[in-house]
Amino acid sequence: MLGAAASAGAKPAKPSFVSYISPEEVYVREPTEKEVDPHLLPGELLLCEANMVLKYIKDDGSNRGTYGKLICTNFKISFLGEESALEDEPQFKNAIVGENDITLQCVDQLYGEIKTQTMMFDSIKDWRQELERTKGNLKFKAMSANEGYKISKRLPAYFVVPMAVSEECILQYQGRGIPIWCWSCHNGAALLKMSTFPKEQDDNASQMHRHFLDGMYKTIDKPPYEAMKIDDLSNSLPSLQEIQVAYIKFKQLFLIDNSGDFWDTDVKWFSLLESTNWLEIIRRCLRKAVEVIESLEAQNTNVLLIEENASDLCCVITSLVQVMMDSYCRTKLGFQSLIQKEWVMGGHAFLERCNHLRQSDKEEAPVFLFFLDCVWQLVQQYPAAFEFTETYLTVLSDSLYIPIFSTFFFNSPHQREMAMYGGSLDTQGSKLSFLSVWDWSVQFEPDAQALLSNPLYAEKPKLDKNQRKTTRFKHQRQLSLPLTQSKPPPKKGFFKEETDQLIKNLLGKRISRLITSSDELQNNSREFYDSWHNKPADLHGLLLPRLEGPEIKVWAQRYLRWIPEAQLPGGGTVATATKILDMMENVRSLQKKIDEKQSQIVSDDNAATSPFQRNPARLSSLFPFAMHQRHSLKPILPTSTWKDLEGEEDLARRDDEYVDLSVDCDTSQL
């Protein structure tokens, strides 16, 4: 933990700290209250302290130690443990520096575990850290112009804009029509979103907006990134009303009252599924994300997505693009931080879209659930690329409708803070405490939380020093892209024909000359898509979904979990995961025994049991939401057919005709 300081005038030694134990190997016990009071010298002040600190001595060959308190004064660092027995007192004792004291002069470096957590993006520090992580701080800056929500109640208090966008511009247009940064690609191209201008405005306002957008175009579109694609999502994706109608039809397939209704729809289930259009909308949304990725990755083109409030389909597309392109967003913390950035702070109207208060159905649309379904498609196609499981996505979708969490309950950050401070933004007053959905310990015990993490996740390998030197100027994501023939940035832009007419009118003839057809863009995306799928996928690089018909599937764990007839006893992905996890548990147990033998420690063999480690025959394909349940017998004929027959007795007689008499049956088990 502490290293000795170098002698005066000598070159500081390189850090040589080695961790001999991992957190899970530490012997944990309840701390005692028999702690020594700190012995302070005259003038010595206590600066800070840390409880539940383990003093570990590697020389005794064990993983056990003494719990106590670590304090830091203006003179020393001291460990305060339990009172030692009198016979253990040393014969020669220093009254100034004790056995567990280290003077600050002898401290070279302090080492500690970095406590990673979900970034909430409620401070300008989080935005700057994200800019630095994605190397977007060269062209964009974090703004605090909306602190106190004095400019816009829809925007967060902090957000990121292009360098040349001033606070006066944001104030002048009240946050509307301002390009908001979402993410930067490894090649410098950026993904942005923008809300539309008010539909009704006079000529003077239109002229001012034209000059502003023209200047904005020059700012974002400076060399070497000469092109910027503007995509009005209202023209290229289904409306919220279409998504809502499709979901209502889709949901009806799973509202089964009894087994008879289930078997009645079984024979025509796929045709009913197709008629809902839900999976086709998911396919269209994933295809749009691929088009955006092709512009960012292959064409080095900035992409600006436009929507009325930039808080619905913009959130879907920008989030999917980052999940596909940025491997950090496929970790649990990265995915949660992404949702905080794009959805919670992005101003998605959870209260209206989920209709939590049941006041009006007009604004209801399952946009966030739709996004999770799109992510599930990626998880089921590339399971080892994600640190979280489909169970994680399922419980996250359930948490959307648990009203104790503030994460998915409000329409905007402004509304959330108003609720926290009792209708006033006076931060000096009392503040209400809301639960965050990301604290999974509120909902689940540790054993259940283990089901949220993917034990087969392929962690990103760490590069050695030589590899880091050779690739430090090239982002790791770039190394995993398909070896397609690079195209020089086109001199023309990539505005679609159906782009918002208002934008094109404001930018005038100069921008009109940059318009290309949407067919050309689709052809380019198809070539990019096919080229990528012809190469082996890098689980830590770019991931593109497979969009062919059978590849887009129904999220069975979420929608079929309450239908016993739809479950596979002892089958599905759970059966495979159980076998693999049992093997991993055996390897871990053997390794533990080897370590114990080497250190000559006798301990019990009660290894931690994996939540999957149980009889696979008793599991369901929809585990952990359903165990092995009673299944109704599937009729020989569809329910709709046998209802027209003579009666149940006749049906039983007809069923007997199908029995293979050559096979012995144990009727005692029926």
N, C-alpha and C positions, 0 to 999 in steps of 0.2 A: 504493500500500500504506500509506503513512504520510502523514498530513496535518500541516501545521505548526500549532503551538498558537496560539490567539488571544492577542492582547496582553493585558496585565494589566488587569483591570477591564472589558474589553470583553465583549459578549455572544458566547458561543461560536457559531461558524459552523455552519451545517447541513452534514451530511456531503455531500461532492461527489464521492465516489469513482466512477469509471467504469471498468468492465472493458473493455479493448481487445481482449482475446483470450478465446477459450473454451478449456477444457482440451484438446479434440481438435485445436486449432490450434497447440499448443505443439510446437516442434521438440524431440523427445526424443532424447537421446543418453546414452551411458554416462558417468557422472561420473568425473572424474580424481581422483587422490589428491594433486595438487599444490595443496594448500590452505594458506593463510597461517595461521600460528599466531596466536591472539588476542593483541593487545597490550594488556595490563592495566596500569593505573596502580596505584600503591601504595594498598592498601586497597580496590581494585575487585574485586568477587566475581562469578564466573560463575554466573548463576541458572538458565538453561535454554538449550537449543539445538535446532535443527531441521535435519535433513539434507535433501539433495536439494531445495534451494530454488533457483528460477529468478529471477535478476535480469533484469528485462525493461525495456528502454529503448524507449519508443514513438517517439522522435524519429528513429530510423534507418529507420523504415518497414518493418521486418521483424518476423517472429514468432519470431526467435531471440534467445537471451540467454546468460547465463553461469550455469552451475550452481555451487552452493557451499553453504556452511553459514550459517545465520542464528543469531546468539547474542544473548542478552539478559543484561546485567549490571545492577548497581545504579547504573550511570552512563549507559549508552548501549545502543543496538541496533546491531549490526555485521553486515555481510555479509562473509564470508570466502570469496573466490574463488581462482582460480589466481594464482600469482605473475606479476606483470607484468614485461615486459622492461625492462632498465635504461634504454633510450632512451625508454621511455614514462613514466618517472618525472617527476612535475611538478617545476618549478624551485622553486616556493614551496610547501612542505609543512608542515602543522601537525602537531606532535608529539603533540598530545592528541586531536584529532578528525580522523580521516582522511576520505578521499573517500567511503567506504562506511559511515561512522559517523553516527548521529543520536542526540543526547543525549535522555534521557527527558523533559527539560523541553520539548522541541520536538515531542513526540509528542502528537497530538490524539486520534486514534483508530486502532485496528488493524482491518484487514479481512482476512477469510480465508474460505475455502470451508467451509460447514457440512457435515461428513461425516455424512450420514444412514446409518442402519443399522437392521437388524431389532431391534425391542425384544424382549428375552428374557423380561421380566417376572419376573426372578429377584431384583429389588430393589424396595424400597418406592417408590423414586424413579420407576420405570417406571409403577407403578400410579397414582401421583399425577399423572404427566404425562398418562396416558390419561383420568383423571377430568377434568382441566383441558381436554383437547381436546374432550371430549364434553359439557362443562358439567355434569358429574354431581357436581362437588364441592360443590354446594349442599345435597344431601340425603344424600350418602354419604361415607364416609371409608375410607382405607386402614388396615389393621390389621397389626401385627407380632406379634400374640399367639402365633402358631404358630412363631416363630423357634426353630430347633433341633428342630422337630416335637414339641414337648412336649405338644401338645393332640391332634393328629390326624396320622397318617402318610399319610392320603389327601389332605389339603388341602395347598396350597403354603405356603411359609413366610410369604407375604404375600398378602392378598386384600382385597376391598372389601365392606363391609357397610353397612346403613342407619345413620344417625347415632346413633340411640338404642340400638343393639345394643352392649352393653358387653362388655369382655373377660371379665367374670365369667360372662356368659351363654354365651359361646363355650366357656369352660372347663367350665362345668357340663354342657353337652350334648355335649361332646367333638366339636364341629364338625358334628354331625348335626342336621338340622332348622333350620339357620341359613340365612337368605336371603343368597345370594352375588350381588353385583352383576356383571353382564356388560357392559351398555352402556346409555347414556342417549340418548333421542330428542331432537330439537331442541325439542320442546314440553314437555320435562321428564319425560315418562313414561319409565319404566325397564324394562329387561328383566333378570330375575333368575332364578336357579335354586336348587334346594334338594334335598338328599337327604332320604329318608324317615326317620322315627324307627324304632327297633327294633320289630319286630312284637310281641314279648313284653315287656310292662312292667306293673308293678303299678298300683293305683289312684292312689297318691300321685304316681307319676311322670306318669301321664296328666293329673292335675289340674295339676301344675306346667307341663306342656307346653301345656295349654289356656290358662293365664294368659299364658304367654310368647307364644304365637301371637296371642292377642287383643291384647296390647300391640304386637306386631310389626305387626299389621294397622293399628292406629291410627297407628303411626309412618310406614309407607310410604304409607298411604292418606289422608293429610291433604289438605285442600283446597289448590288447586283440582282436584286429581286424586282425585276421590271414589270411583273404582271401581278394583278390582284383580281381574284374572282369574287364577285358579289352574287350571292345566292339568296333569293327571296324564298324562304321555306314555305310560305303560304301558297306558292305556285308549284312547288315540286314535291310536297308531302301531303298526306291526307289532313283534313281539318280536324280540330278537336271533336267536333260533332260526329264525324265519321268514325273516329276512334271509339267514342262512347257507344255508338250504335253497334259497332262490331263487337265490343266487349260484352254488351248486354246479351247479344245473341250467343256469343261464345260461352258466357257464364251459364246459360240455360242448359247446356249439355251436361253439366255436372250437378244440377239440382235434381237429384233422383230421390223420390219418396220411398221406393221399395224395389226389390230385386226384379219384379215383373216389369217395371218401367225401364230398368236398365237393359234387360234382355230384349225389350221391345225396340229400343233404339240401337242395339248392337249391330244389327244387320245393315243399317244405313248410317252408321256413326260417321264414317269418313266423308260421306256426301254432306251430312249435316255440318261437319266441321268446316268443310270447304265453303259452304254457303255463308258462314259467319264472317269470312274475310279477315279474321284476326291474324292468322299466320301470314297471310299475304301482305298485310300492313307491316308486320315485323320484317318481312323480307324486303319490302320497299325501303324501310328505314335503315336497315343494315346496308343495303345497296347505296343509299345516299351517303352513308359514312365512308364507304369504300371510295366513292367519287371524290369526297373531300380529301381523303388520305392520298389519293392519286395526285391531286393538285398540290398538296403540301410536299409530298415525298418525291414524286417523279418530275414535277414541273417547277419546283422551288417557288411556288406561287402562294402568296398570302390569300387567305380565304376569309371573307367577311359574310357572316350569316345574318340575315335580316328577318325579324318577326315583329309583330305589333308591340309586344312588351319585352321581347327577347328572353322570356322566362318559361316557355313551354317546350316546343320542339327544338328551340336553340339549346336548351339544357340537355335534351336527349342526344342530339347529334354531337355537340361538343364533348359530352361525357363519353360516348361510344368511341369517338376518335381517339381520345386519350387512353382509354382502356386498350384499344387495339395497338396503339403506337408506343405507349410508355409502360414498360414492365413494372414500374413502381406502382402504377394504378391497379395492378393485378395482385398486389399484396393487400392484406387486410387493412392496415393503417393507411396505405395509399388510396385504397378505394373509399374508405370512410372520409378521408380528407378531400377527395374528389367530390363526393356528394355534398360536403359542407361548402366547398367553393362554388360549384356550379348550380346547386339546387337551393340549399338553405340560404347562403349569402347572395346567390343569384336571383333571389326574389320569386322563386316558384310559389304560386298561390296554393299551398297545401290545403288550407282551410276551405277554399272554394272548390278545388279540383276533387278533393276527397269528400266534400260535402259533410264535414264533421258535425256541423250544427243542424243539418237537415232543414235549412231554411229555404233553399231553392235548388232545383235540379238543373237550372239553366246553365250554370258554369261547371257542372260536374263532368269530369273526364279523367280516366285512370292513367294519367301521363307518366307518373313515377313508376307505377306498377308495370306499365308498358316498357319502360326503360329496363327494369329488372328482368323482364322476360327476354329482352334482347341480350342482356348480359348472360342470362342462363344459356342461351343458344351457344355463346362462345365457351362457357364453362363446360357444357356437355360435349363440345367438339374438341376442346383442348384442356382436359381436366388438370394435367400436370403443370400447366402454365399459371394456375391461380392458387394463391395461398389459402383462399377460402373455398368452401364447398357449396353445393347446391342447397344444403340444409341452412347454411348461413343466409343465402338469398331468400329462402322460404321464411325464416323467422324474421328477416328484415322486412319482408312484405307484410307479415302479420303485425309487426311493430308500427306500421303505418297507421293502423287503426286502434292503437292503444293510446288513449288521450292523456296519459300521465307524462308522456314525453313531449317536450317542447320542440324537438327537432323537426317533427313532421306535423305541426299543429297550426302554424301561423302562415299568413300570406306574404310576409316580408320581414326583414330584420327590424324595421321600424315598429311594426306591430308587435313583434316579440319583445322588444325593449319597453314599449309602452305597457305591456302586460306585466313585465318584471317590476317596473317602478310605479305600478298602480295608476296608470293613465297619465303620468307625467315623466318627462325625461330628466327630472331633477335627480342627478346621481347622488346628491347628498342625503336623500331620503332612504327609507327602508327598501331593501331589494328582496323580491321573492326569489326563491330557489326552485328552479325547474330541473327535472331529471333529463339527462342526455341518453339517447338510445344507444350510444356507443359504449356505455358502461354496462357490459353484458352481465356482470355479476349481479345486477339488480333483478334480472329475469331468470338466470340459470346458475345452478351449482357448477363447480369446477368440472365434474365428470360430463355434464351436459355441454359445457362450453367447448370441451374437446371435440365435439362433433361439428363445430363451426370451422375448425382449422383442417386443412387438407394434409394428411400425413404423407402423401405421395407427391407433394409439391416439389418441383425441381428448383431448388434454390440457385440463385445466380452465383457461379463460381467466382472466387476472388482472384484477381490478377496479381502475379508477382511483380516485383519492382521493375524488372526489365520490360515486361509487357506494358506496364503503365506508362513507362517513358515513351514507348513507340506509338502509343495510341492516345496520348493525353489531349491531342488537338482534334481528335475525331471521336464523336460520341459513340458509345458502345452499340447503340441501336443501329447506327449506320453500318456496322460490320455484319449485321444479320439480314440485310435486305437482299432480295434476289439480284442476281447479276444481270440485270437488264441493260440494254444499250441506253446510255444516258443521252438525253435530248437537251440541247441548249435552250435556255429560257426564251420563249417566243416573244417577239416584239409586240404582239397584240395581247390584249387582255382576254379574260374569259368570262365576260358577262353573258348570261343566258338570255335568250329572246324574251322569255317571260319574266325577266327581272322587273322589279317595281318601276313602273313608268315614271313615277315621280322622281326617282333618283336619276334616271337617264335624262330627263328634262332639265334637272337642276345642273347636271354636269355638262350639258350642251353638246355641240357637235364633236368636240374633241374626244369625248368618251364614246359617243355613238359609233365612231370608226373602229372601236376596239371590240365590237360585239362579234361573237362567233356563234355558230349554231349549236344547239344542244345535242344533236346527233353525233357531232364530232367528239364532244366531250364524253359521251357514252361509249363510243368506240375506243377512245384512249383508255378509259377506265376498264373496259373489258380486256384489252391487251395487257394492262398492268395486273389485273386480277388473275388472268390465266397464267401469266409468267410467274407470278408469285407461287401459285399452287403447283407449278411444275418443279419447284425446288423443295427440299426438306425444310420443314418449319423449325425456326429457332424459337424456343419457348420464352426466351428473354428478349426477343426482337419484335419485329412487326408481326402481328397476327391478323389474318383476314378470314372472315367466316366463309364457310361453304354455303352457297345460296341456292343450290339445286333443290328441287322439290322435296325429296324425302329427308334432306338434311335439316330443315326447319321443322321442329317437333313441338309436341305439346309438353308443357312443363308439368309432368305427371305428378311429381311429389307435392306440388302445391294444389293442383286442381282435382286430383283423383284420390287424395289421401283419406277421404271420408267414405269412399265407396269400396266395401270389402270385395266385391266381385271383380274389381279392376286390379287387385293386388296379386303379385306373384309370390306365393309362399316359398321362402328359401331361394329366391331368384333375384334377378336384376343386378344392378351394380353393387348392391350391398353384399351379395354372396361373394363376389370377386374381392371386394375390399376386405371382407372378413378374413379370407384366407391369407391375403398379403399382410394384414395387420397382425394376425396370429404369428406369422413367420417373423415379422419385425420384433414382436414382443419376445419370442423365443431367443432371438439374437441378442436383444437387450438384456435378457435375464442371464444368458451365458456370459456375456461381457461383464456383468456385475459380479458373477461368481469368480471370474478370473481376477478381477480387480481386488476382490476381498481376499482371495488366496494369496495374491502378491503382497498385500499389506498385512496379512495374518490377522484379519478381523473376522470374528465369528458373528454372523448376523443371521436373522431369519430369512427364509426364501420367499417371503410374501411380496412378490413383485407387484407393482401397480397394474391393475387390470384395465385394458383398453375398453372403452365403452362399446366397441365392436366385437370384443372377444366373448362370444357366446355361441350357442348352437345355431349355425346358419339356418337349420331347418325351421327354427322357431321365429326367424326374422321374416319380415315382409319386404318386398321391393320398395315400399314406401316408408321404411324405417328412417328416422325414429318416430315418425308421426303415427305409425300404425304397426302393431305387432301381428303375429299370426292370428288372424281372425276367422270366424266361421264364414264360409263361402256358400252361396246358394248354388244349387246344381243347375248348370246350363241346360235348357231344354233342347231336345233334338231338333225341333222346328222353331222358327222365330215365334215370339209371343203373339205377334199380330196374326200369325197363321193358325196357331192352335186354338186361338179364341173362336175361330170360325168352325172348328170341328164339332163332333157330336157332344163332347163333354169331357170332363176330367177322367172318368173311368175309361172311356175309349182311348184317351191320350195315353193312359198308363198301359193299356193293352198294346198300343202301337209302339210304345217305348220298349216293351219286352221283345218285340220282333228284332230289335237291333242288338240284343245281347248275344255275344259270341259264346256259345255253349261249350266251345273247346277250351275255354279258360276257366279255371276254378276260381270262384269268388268267395271271399270270407265275408259273409253277410253280417257277421257279428260286429264288424267294425263300422257298419253303416248306422 
